[in-house]
Amino acid sequence: MSRVSQAQALENRRRAVAAASKLFRERGVNGISVADLMKSIGLTTGGFYKQFASKEALVAEAAQAAFGDLDALLASLDTDHGDHDTARGALVDFYLSAEHRDQPGTGCPTAGFAGDVAREPTAGEVRETYATGVRQFASWMSTDAADGLPVVATLVGAILLARATAGTELSERILESTHKALTAPQGLERES
């Protein structure tokens, strides 16, 4: 394989992982076939098996890429807001927004991969990747006074329910009432 071919192969792999990361969050892992994924980036199914051992291997890599995107978002919030408390508040504002609800493909992987990971009895590498991402998100959401896991669980539960009820008045109420509960005085710092 020539240098150009190797470079193109790496670019094809990157494009497949990026597309899978988005499509899996939008449609679920079982909602997108390998053929549909590869077609979305203009490649053949045969090219998939030159890049990935299995769809499960791609799912693990796509989840890892999605959590990498989340880590970059969290770091940029810290940079943009100058202090971590303000950044956490900005994350809650974004997370519980109609924009985030309506764009799951670019949304939080904690919510986007939750159902698929939960349904797989032996998710193996995917489950480990997911658990690592959840732990890192919870660590970022933690305060001196409280563990971040309850806040992450609240955010993820709220966005999943809001997505499931999208187009109804209940969806808006879920976003608004959860936002109010988390941003009330001491909302992000309650003991778990």
N, C-alpha and C positions, 0 to 999 in steps of 0.2 A: 504494500500500500504506500502510495507516495505521500509526501508531506501535505500536499493540498488535500488529498483524500482523508488523511487523519484529521486535519483541521476541520474539514467539512463534516466528518463523522462526529467530532466533538460538538460542533454547532448543531447538528441534527439532534443529538442527544439532549443538549441544553433546551432546544425548542420543544422536544417531546416532553421533557420534565415540566417546563413552564406551562405548556398547554394542559398537561394532565393535572397539574396543581390547580389550575383554574377550573377545568371541566369537572374534576372529581368533587370540588366544593359546590359547584352549581348543580350537578346532576346525580351525584353519588358515584361511588366506585363501580357499582353494577349498572349504572345508568349510561355508561359510556364504554363502548367496545374498543378493543385494540385497533380494529379497522377504522372506526370512526375517529379515534384519536389521531391516528397517522394521517388519515385523509384531511383532518383539520389543519395539518401543517404541510400538506402537499407531498407526503411520502407514502410508501407502500407498507403493507403489513410485514412483508419480508424484512424490511429495514428495521422494524421493531426488534425482531429476534436476533439481529446482529448487535443491537445495543443493550438489550435487557434479557436477563435469564427467564423472567416471567412477568406477568402483570403485577403480581405481589411485590416484586422487586421495584417495579416502577412506582407502585403506590407508596412504598416506604420512601423512595427518593423524592416523590412529589410532596409528600407530607413534610419531609425534612426541609425542602425548598420553601414550602408555605410557612413553616415556623421560622425559617430564616428571614422571610419577608416581615413576619410579625416582629421579630427581634429588631430589625432595621427600623420599623415604624416606632417601636417603643424608644429606641435610642434617639430617633429624631425628635420625638416629643420631649424627651429630657433636654436635648440641645435647644430646641425652639422655645421652651418655657422657662429654662434656667433653673428651676427647682423641681424636685421629684413630686412633691405634693400637687403642684399645679399641673404637671404632666399627667399624673394619675387622673385628675379631674377632667382634663382634656380627652383622655382615653375614654372615660365613662361617657362624656358628651358624644363622642364619635360612635362608640360601640352601640349606644342606645338610640341611634338616629335612623330615620327612614332610609337614608342613603345606604348605611351598612346593612339594614334589613333587606333592601331591594337588590343588593349586589353581592350575593354570596360567593360568586366566583373569585372576587378579589377581597373577600372578607376574612374574618378570623378563622384560621384552621382549627382552632379548638372546637368551634361550633361546626365548621364545614366537614370535618372528618369524624365527628363524634358518633353518629349513627352507624357508619360503616365499620368503625373500629369496634363498637359495642356488639355488633351482630356477628362478628367473626370469632368463633370459639377458640381458634388458635391463630391469632393475628400476628404472632411472632415478632418479626422485626418492625412491622408497622405499629404494633402496640407499644413497643419500646420507644420508638421514635415519637409517637403521640404522647406517651407518659412524660418523656423528657421535655417536650414542648410545653405541656401543661404545667409541669413543675417550674420551668423558667418563667412562664407568664405569671404564675402565682407568686413567685419570688419578686418579680417586678411590681406586682400589685400590693405586696405586703407593706405594712407600716411598722413603726417601732412598737405600736400597741397591739397589732393584730396580724395574724397569718393571712395571706392573700387568697388562700383556697376558697373560703366562703364567698369572697367577692367575685372571683373568676366563675365559680359555680352559678352564682346569681346572674352574672352577665350572660353566660352561655345559655342558661335556661331561659332567660328573658328573650334573647335573640332567636332561639329556636321556636319558642312559642309565638313570638311576633311574626316570624316567617310562616309558620303553620297557619296563622290566622290573617295573613296579609290580605288587604282589601276589605277588611271589616273594621268596625269601630273598636273592637276588642284589641286588635293589633296595636293601634295607637295608644290605647290605655295601658297595655303591657309596657310599652316603651316609656311612656310618661311616668307611670307609677313606680316603675323600677328605678328610673332616673331620680325621681324625688326621694325614694328611700335611700339610695346610695349617696346622694349629695346633701342630705339633711345634715345638720351639725353632728359631727362624729360618725356619719354614715360609713365612711371608708375606714374608720378606726375602731369600730365596735369590736369587742372581744368575740372570738368565735366560740 
